[in-house]
Amino acid sequence: MVDDSATVRTLIRINLELEGFEVQEADSGARCLELVPGPDVVTLDLLLPETGPDGLDVLRRLKRDPALGRPRVVVVTAAALPEDRRLGESAGADAYITKPFEPVDLVDAVRALAEPGDR
């Protein structure tokens, strides 16, 4: 999971771990790219600190670079305008959830994308 907010990371981690998922945390796009390949599903904030790659750049790299394993990606972001969603989807997002979000919606999206044979 990638989010620059420790609070959001904790919320996501707790909800996914309660459902049996193993969770790795990254607070920046650069840290995310260090952790892959590995995860089957990445939750990714598009609005990351300016000190590294932004969320859209990370998303594009995750989806296009075979060396990164091409994980499924659930965008979890405050970028809620229709054009934000279009950008995320065109960059390869498999699901798009806007903040604030219902934890059950996030868990359902991750579960659906983590299903074997759903690639």
N, C-alpha and C positions, 0 to 999 in steps of 0.2 A: 504494500500500500504506500502511496506517495501523497503526502500532504505537508505543507509547511506549518500547519497548526498542530501543536502537540495535543490539544483538546480533541480535535477531529480524529487524529490518529488513534487516540485512546478509545474513542467511541467506536470507530470502525473495528479496531483490534478486538475489543471485548465482544462485540456482536458476532464477529466471524469466529472467534475462538469458542464461544458458547455453542456454535453450530458445528464444531469439530474441525474447522479449518486451521491449518498452520499459517501463521502470519509473520511476515517480515516487514519492517518499517523503514521508510526513507523520508527524509525531510526536504529533499531536493531532487531535481531531475538527474543531476550528476550521480547522486547516491543510488538512485533507482537503476541507472544503467550499469553501475558496479555490481548490483545484485542479480542481474540477468545474464545468461539464461538461468532459469530455475523455476520461477513461479508459473503455474498454469494460467492464472488470472491476476491481473494487476488492476488495482483501483488507483486512479490517477486524477489529481487536481490539475486543472489547466492553468490556474493562476499561481505560479511558483515564483520564488524570489528571483530577482534580476541577476543574481550572481552566477547563474548557470543556465542550462537550456530551459526554455519555458515548457509548459505542459504539452502544447501542440507539437513542438519539436521532438519531445520525448515520445509522444504517441506515434509520430511518423517513423521515428527510428525503430521503435519496438515492432511495428507492423511490417517494415520493409527490410530490415537487416536480419537475414537468416541466422547470423551468429548470435543474435539476442533471443533466439527461440520463438519469436513471433507469438507471444502470449496473447490470450484474450484480454481485452481492456474495457473496464467499466470506468467511464469518466464520472467523477464525483466533484462537482464544481459549483461555484456561485455564478459562473458565466451562463446566465439563463435566457439570454435573448435568442430569438429564432436563428439569427445568423451565427451565434456562438455554437448552437447545436449543429447547424449545417457544416460549419468548419470542423467540429469534432467528428462528425460522422464521415465527412469526406476524407479526413486524415486516418480513418480506420477504427474509430470507436465501435465496440460491439454492443455497448449499452451506454446510455447517457442519463445521469441522475443529477438533478440540481439541488443545491443546498438552500434552505434546510431540507433534510430528507428524512423519510421514515426508515429506521433501521431495517425493518422487515423488507422493504423494497430493495435495499442494498443486498441483503442476504439472499433474497430470491434471485436477483440478477447474477450474483457470484455463483450461486448454486447451479443455475441454468447453464452458465458458461463453463463451469468446471465438470459438467457431465462428460464421462468418456464417450467417445464416438460422436461428439457434437461439433467437431472441428470441420 
